[in-house]
């Protein structure tokens, strides 16, 4: 039984790298995902994840299957989309979520078109769904650096960011520059989506953020406990997802997200806050 759970990571270095990448992603994506949920920006995060595709495709054309090249391209295009969506919502009647939805569809179409015409089907599948088992030392360094930067910035802006989440009007009254913290948060979201991109691809990168975050929302009420639980659920998803991928020969990215989905489903049934059982009792 012990060999079933530990021997793959002891025997294969690529699995150890993949596990370390999942641990790093969990530490960064967990808190960011919780803040997306608290700010009611979950679907905006999904739109931003898909907006990375054209930049990643351009990076692929320039540097091949290189995480630094695709990550830099994805981050630049993703942040540009975030700025444009914010500007459009400020100067038109469209809300920010509608602006993100428009850019998401356009970006997804452009990215798929670039890879389909300049690459091949394998390249397209790699970019869309990721290959965490191909994470090398450079990719692992980038992922851990992004996680370290994310935790450092969150520690610096934690209080004003939470105030901007729950009472943006108060922050405006005291001159708290809420738009600055909102922009910094969008940068952190884009960076962590870039980090998750290599492992899970553009179509599933948000899964490491959102599924553990919404699951933790059913178990805890304090923000600090939400952060810890979300990261813990993400670690569990990464570990058992890689085990499923190894033993059943499933794709690694979908396996990780599937485990996160199972945790979410179980949380809906037995978690102490807002479960289906409670809602039926209230009815």
Secondary structure, 3 states (H helix, E strand, C coil): CHHHHHHHHHHCHHHHHHHHHHHHHHHHHHHHHHHHHHCCCHHHHHHHHHHHHHHHHHHHHHHCCCHHHHHHHHHHHHHHHHHHHHHHHHHCCCCHHHHHHHHHHHHHHHHHHHHHHHCCHHHHHHHHHCCHHHCCHHHHHHHHHHHHHHHHHHHHHHHHHHHHHHCHHHHHHCCCCHHHHHHHHHHHHHHHHHHHHHHHHHHHCCHHHHHHHHHHHCCCCCHHHHHHHHHHHHHHHHHHHHHHHHHHCCCHHHHHHHHHHHHHHHHHHHCCCCCHHHHHHHC
